[in-house]
Amino acid sequence: MAKAKTQQAHTGKAPTATPTAKTTYHACYKRFAPQAMALPDRDVEVCRADVRIAFANVKRGVQAACADPARIRRALPELPLDDVLALPDLGRALVFAATRVTAKPASSGEIEAKLKVVIELREPMLTLAETLAKRGLLPKDVVAEIRAGSGKYDLASDGMALAHLYEEHAVALRGKHPFSQEEFEQLREASEWLLDTLTPEGARRPAAKQRGEAETMRDRLWTLLVRRYADVRKIGYYFHGDAFEEVTPKLLSRVSSTAVDDVSEEVEAEAGGGEDAGEDGNHGAVSQPAVAASP
């Protein structure tokens, strides 16, 4: 089984942050986590905000200030408008991160259920990959590395590697395997969950460590949101002058209970039926974040 490695060419390993068109909370989290981790430690602000209020204000501000992106690009060509337009998804990433801070650690039953998904998909995919490698359709060294090793963590690493390998060579393999895109997604999601949950030795990660890492990511995403939302305020002031406060509210401005309820309903809808619902078990499913005191 393949060991989890970082930034190696042609290993078949999935990138740490694969671009995705999904807009689920988990997908948004994966999209923005690398950007948040790139922030210098000295610049990170502790998040003491109710992230649901911040998210509601972000959506309101972006919708009101950025209704005509082409006009903004012409007037403010140096402003990173793409980052501004992506702020609602960054808000979703922040909400997702906040849920991980207070969530319970995964149970043994949840771990076994995810392992079962990986085991049932890994062997047929790997066996066929070995045949395809012999015929020159897949890199032999990568497939051999996936087969080597043992243990639960290696099993999860194998799942990620296989899903990425078939995706990377999708054109060459078209019509040459029976696996569906849904099966690749199931394998990828279960494997990623296990890599997040287990130590390299295969043990369950300590709850305190998970909580500390979750708080770190929440704070980093919050910092990224604060920085980028400043550009929304710039757009509001440029086009609306002194009335910009009505168009682009401060992140923690009071909002109507309806606005917060809308955010809560969006979160609950995904937790109940979205693609990523439950994929992270108790420690990753999107649930209501605890309400923290505003700074």
C-alpha positions in Angstrom: 0.0 0.0 0.0 1.2 3.5 -0.8 2.6 5.7 1.9 1.2 9.2 2.1 3.7 11.6 0.6 3.9 15.3 -0.3 4.7 17.1 -3.5 6.3 14.3 -5.4 6.2 14.2 -9.1 4.4 11.2 -10.8 3.5 9.3 -7.6 -0.2 9.2 -8.4 -1.0 10.9 -5.1 -3.9 13.3 -5.1 -2.9 17.0 -4.7 -3.5 18.5 -1.3 -6.0 20.9 -2.8 -7.6 19.8 -6.0 -9.7 22.5 -7.6 -13.3 21.6 -7.5 -16.5 22.9 -8.9 -18.5 21.7 -6.0 -20.0 24.3 -3.7 -20.7 22.0 -0.7 -19.3 23.3 2.6 -16.7 20.5 2.7 -15.6 21.3 -0.8 -15.2 25.0 0.0 -13.2 24.1 3.1 -10.8 22.0 1.0 -10.5 24.7 -1.6 -9.6 27.5 0.8 -7.6 25.6 3.5 -4.3 25.8 1.6 -4.7 29.6 1.1 -5.5 30.0 4.8 -2.4 27.9 5.8 -0.2 30.1 3.7 -0.9 33.1 5.9 2.0 34.1 8.2 1.5 33.0 11.8 1.9 36.5 13.1 -1.0 37.8 11.0 -3.6 35.2 12.1 -6.5 36.6 14.2 -8.4 34.6 16.7 -12.0 34.1 15.6 -14.4 35.1 18.4 -17.2 35.9 16.1 -20.6 34.2 15.4 -19.5 32.9 12.0 -23.2 32.7 10.9 -23.6 36.5 11.2 -20.4 37.1 9.3 -21.4 34.7 6.6 -24.8 36.4 6.3 -23.1 39.8 5.9 -20.6 38.5 3.4 -23.4 37.2 1.2 -25.4 40.4 1.5 -22.3 42.6 0.8 -21.1 40.7 -2.2 -24.5 40.4 -3.7 -25.2 44.1 -3.3 -21.7 45.5 -4.3 -20.7 43.1 -7.0 -23.9 42.9 -9.2 -21.9 44.2 -12.2 -18.4 42.6 -12.1 -17.5 44.0 -15.5 -18.1 47.5 -14.3 -15.9 46.9 -11.2 -13.1 45.4 -13.3 -13.1 48.5 -15.5 -13.2 50.9 -12.5 -10.8 49.0 -10.2 -8.6 46.9 -12.4 -6.0 46.3 -9.6 -8.6 44.9 -7.1 -8.6 41.1 -6.9 -12.2 40.7 -7.9 -12.1 36.9 -8.3 -11.2 36.6 -4.7 -14.1 39.0 -3.8 -16.6 37.0 -5.8 -15.5 33.8 -4.1 -16.1 35.2 -0.6 -19.5 33.4 -0.1 -17.7 30.1 -0.6 -14.9 31.3 1.8 -17.7 32.0 4.3 -19.0 28.4 3.8 -15.5 27.1 4.5 -15.3 29.1 7.7 -18.7 27.8 8.9 -17.5 24.3 8.1 -14.3 24.9 10.1 -16.2 26.3 13.0 -18.3 23.1 13.3 -15.1 21.0 13.6 -14.0 22.9 16.7 -16.8 21.5 18.9 -17.6 18.3 17.1 -17.1 14.9 18.8 -14.3 12.6 17.7 -15.1 9.8 15.3 -16.3 6.5 16.8 -14.7 3.1 16.1 -17.9 2.2 14.2 -17.5 5.2 11.9 -13.9 4.3 11.2 -14.8 0.7 10.4 -17.6 1.8 8.1 -15.2 4.1 6.1 -12.5 1.3 6.0 -15.1 -1.1 4.6 -15.9 1.4 1.7 -12.2 1.7 0.9 -11.5 -2.1 1.1 -14.4 -3.0 -1.1 -13.3 -0.6 -3.8 -9.6 -0.7 -3.5 -8.9 -4.3 -4.4 -10.8 -4.5 -7.8 -9.5 -1.0 -8.8 -5.9 -2.0 -7.8 -6.1 -5.4 -9.5 -7.2 -3.8 -12.8 -4.7 -1.1 -12.4 -1.9 -3.7 -12.3 -3.2 -5.2 -15.5 -3.4 -1.8 -17.2 0.1 -1.0 -16.0 1.4 -4.2 -17.7 -0.2 -3.0 -20.9 1.5 0.4 -20.6 -1.6 2.4 -19.8 -0.6 3.2 -16.3 2.8 3.8 -14.7 4.1 0.6 -13.2 6.1 2.1 -10.4 3.1 4.1 -9.1 0.8 1.0 -9.2 3.5 -1.1 -7.5 3.9 1.5 -4.7 0.1 1.5 -4.1 0.3 -2.3 -3.7 3.1 -2.2 -1.1 2.8 -1.7 2.6 0.1 -2.4 5.1 -2.1 -0.8 7.8 -5.3 1.3 8.0 -3.5 4.6 7.2 -1.8 3.1 4.2 -5.2 1.7 3.1 -6.6 5.2 3.1 -3.6 6.6 1.3 -4.1 3.9 -1.3 -7.7 5.0 -1.8 -6.7 8.6 -2.5 -3.9 7.4 -4.8 -6.1 5.1 -6.8 -8.9 7.7 -7.2 -6.3 10.3 -8.4 -4.5 7.8 -10.7 -7.7 6.9 -12.6 -8.6 10.6 -12.8 -5.2 11.6 -14.0 -5.3 9.0 -16.8 -9.0 9.2 -17.5 -8.6 9.8 -21.3 -6.3 6.8 -21.8 -8.6 4.6 -19.7 -11.9 5.6 -21.2 -13.9 2.4 -21.9 -11.3 0.2 -20.3 -12.6 -0.1 -16.8 -16.1 -0.6 -15.2 -15.9 1.9 -12.4 -18.3 4.8 -12.1 -17.5 8.4 -11.2 -19.7 7.9 -8.1 -17.5 5.0 -7.0 -14.4 7.1 -7.4 -16.0 9.8 -5.3 -17.0 7.3 -2.6 -13.4 6.0 -2.5 -11.9 9.5 -2.4 -14.3 10.8 0.3 -13.9 7.7 2.6 -10.1 7.7 2.2 -9.8 11.4 2.9 -11.9 11.1 6.0 -9.7 8.3 7.3 -6.5 10.3 6.6 -8.0 13.2 8.6 -9.1 10.9 11.4 -6.2 8.4 11.8 -2.6 8.8 12.8 0.1 7.3 10.4 0.2 4.4 12.8 -3.5 3.7 12.3 -4.7 4.9 15.7 -7.5 7.4 16.2 -6.1 10.9 16.4 -6.4 12.4 19.9 -9.5 14.6 20.3 -7.5 17.4 21.8 -5.2 17.5 18.9 -8.1 17.4 16.4 -9.7 20.3 18.3 -6.5 22.3 18.3 -6.0 21.8 14.6 -9.6 22.7 13.9 -9.3 26.0 15.9 -6.2 26.9 14.0 -7.9 26.4 10.7 -11.0 28.3 11.8 -8.8 31.3 12.9 -6.9 31.2 9.6 -10.0 31.1 7.5 -11.5 33.9 9.6 -8.4 36.0 9.0 -8.6 35.4 5.2 -12.2 36.4 5.2 -11.6 39.6 7.1 -8.8 40.6 4.7 -10.7 39.9 1.6 -14.0 41.4 2.8 -12.1 44.7 3.1 -12.1 44.8 -0.7 -15.9 44.5 -0.8 -16.0 47.6 1.4 -13.7 49.3 -1.0 -16.0 48.5 -3.9 -19.0 49.8 -1.9 -17.3 53.1 -1.0 -16.1 53.6 -4.6 -19.6 53.3 -6.1 -21.8 54.5 -3.2 -19.7 57.0 -1.3 -20.9 57.6 2.3 -23.8 55.3 1.8 -21.5 52.3 1.4 -22.3 51.1 4.9 -25.9 50.3 3.8 -24.6 48.3 0.8 -21.6 46.6 2.4 -22.2 46.0 6.1 -19.4 45.3 8.6 -18.8 41.6 9.1 -20.3 41.6 12.5 -23.1 44.1 11.9 -26.4 43.1 13.4 -28.5 41.2 10.9 -32.2 40.2 11.0 -33.1 37.0 12.6 -34.3 35.9 9.1 -30.9 36.3 7.6 -29.3 34.2 10.3 -32.1 31.6 10.0 -31.4 31.5 6.2 -27.8 30.6 6.9 -28.8 28.0 9.5 -31.3 26.5 7.1 -28.6 26.3 4.4 -26.3 24.6 6.9 -29.0 22.2 8.0 -30.0 21.4 4.5 -26.5 20.2 3.6 -26.1 18.3 6.9 -29.3 16.5 6.1 -29.0 15.8 2.5 -25.9 17.3 0.8 -23.2 15.3 -0.9 -20.8 15.8 2.1 -23.4 15.2 4.7 -22.0 12.9 7.3 -18.9 12.2 5.3 -16.7 13.4 8.1 -18.7 11.6 10.8 -19.2 13.5 14.0 -16.1 15.5 13.6 -16.8 16.8 10.1 -20.5 16.9 9.3 -21.9 20.3 8.9 -23.9 21.2 12.0 -24.7 24.3 13.8 -21.5 26.0 15.1 -21.4 27.2 18.6 -22.2 30.9 19.0 -19.1 32.7 20.2 -19.0 36.2 21.6 -18.3 38.9 19.2 -15.0 40.8 19.6 
